[in-house]
Amino acid sequence: MSTLFQLAIPPWEFVVRCIVIDVVLLAMLRIFGKREVGQFTLYDLVLILLVANAVQPALTGPDSSLLGGLLIIGVLVLFNTALGRLDRYRVFHRFLAPMPRIVIRDGHYVERAMQNEGVDRDEVNMAIREHGLADVSKVRLGVLEADGTISIVPIDAPALRSRRVVRYVHHA
């Protein structure tokens, strides 16, 4: 009972450990690709579970107290909230969110972009069919969006001009 609230390491070390692990994981996921959670494969899920299990000792160190666990949760939530707020600024948004990537142009696959993003033809063809088109020859533009979805613009689609205001981007 006496060790329940007794920390084995200083509180500042928890903060440093949490932030370093969070930054490294975010960087790796940023490099990893643009898949949505709903698009995760079984392999992606296993990877996440293994990473979570491997990272736990790096977060806690020799500490196994309740207070240490609560401190870790607090630091992770606060750091995540801070990142969410920073993402509103264009300079940080560029680092935190991947840019859209053209994967189809004028009825042809952009193989290099697909390869760099880890997207195969089957995934792109599924997006084409989901948009009601028969094959790639019917597509003017296919874009892998930052959220992992693939937007499709048919060749015969009329050009619509509209002004879209994005609220979360702060023009600083």
Steps between C-alpha positions, in 0.01 A plus 500: 500500500782742579645468147166576333570874494879491531682581176816306415626778270466880514179647347697701241641172363147377426433822309819467292440130432140561388581789271800327337305178439199696368713706260684191370175308447338797323803536273497130417127500427541815289767324294306171502214623284152639478273213591190569702431293809218332306748404230745325732584148399543216744876560477455866596295403805761246612771763453312750715446244776867399496620861499270581794635204692862589416458868587341444842829435685658803330220716638497367854864405554534319832177656632185293545305732727144617446617860522757438224231358270271795568786742435574331165135522396489868594819585311387312188157669498648847555769450236242368252277801570795735443580329168136535395514872570832540318352318199279806443804700391618449145868464588427213742224349287752430223704290742209326671278415202613341174435682173251357248667303222380448140482126425304521170537766234304504172407132508845370598642382829782707646707197596777685680255683728312178571822320584624783725167507687470122532177484300448221249280482191241287678439776756480767230271284285270448799474880540423532128217245529370666818461818296293312241761480227605191306875550474792743515444624145185679624691700764632853447656524844548267796638648821616320813379742765671577830244287686576191287193514277529513122300773325403432140407758235347342187615615156148613409442688826415868451747742653336661800655807648433566864671674784569277796594656829703283733444609858781313672788656307627817663673733255788618716 
